[in-house]
Amino acid sequence: MVDKAYAIFEGMKRHGVKPELKHYSCMADALGRDGRVVAAVKLIEEMPFEPDEAMLGGVLAACRVHGEMEAAERISKKLMGMSPSKSGYFMSLANIYSDAGRYSDAERIRGFMKEVKVDKLPGYSSVEFDVNVSEPRSG
C-alpha cells in the first residue's frame, strides 16, 4: 500500500503537479508507520519545504516504534530547535534512549532539561464513575 502511495506521489511530479507540504507529510507518515523511517527522514530532508512540528513528531513516534536511534536523534534536534520549551520532544528522545538501554544518554537529556529549565508536565486522565470524576496524575 505504501509503495502504491509513493508511486502516486512521484506521479504527481511527472504530471506537473507540485506536491505541497501536506503531501510530503502524508508520505513521510506512511513511510514511518511502515517501518521505513530512514526513507521518511530522507524525504523530509530533501523536500523543498521546511517541515512542521506535526510532520516531525509523527516521524519521531515512528523512530521509537521501529528503534531507529540515529533518525530519532536527527529529528529530535530539529524539533528541539523549533520548540525548545516543549518537554515532550525531550522526553520522547529520553524514552527512545531508555528503550534502547542507553540509560546514560536518557539521563543526559533529563539533566539538560533541568539545566535549561524545561519542565516535564504531568499527564492527567479523567475517569468518571457514576457522578464522581477521578483524575489520576502521572509524572
Number of C-alpha atoms within 10 A of each C-alpha: 8 13 10 9 14 15 11 12 18 14 13 13 11 10 8 8 11 12 15 11 17 12 12 20 21 15 21 26 24 22 23 23 19 14 17 19 27 18 15 24 21 12 16 22 13 9 13 12 11 10 17 14 15 12 18 22 19 18 29 29 19 24 27 20 15 15 17 18 16 11 21 26 16 12 24 21 15 17 22 16 10 12 12 15 16 16 17 17 20 24 17 20 25 21 19 25 22 15 14 14 11 13 15 12 16 22 15 12 19 19 13 13 19 12 9 10 11 17 14 16 11 8 10 12 11 10 11 10 8 6 6 8 11 12 12 10 10 9 7
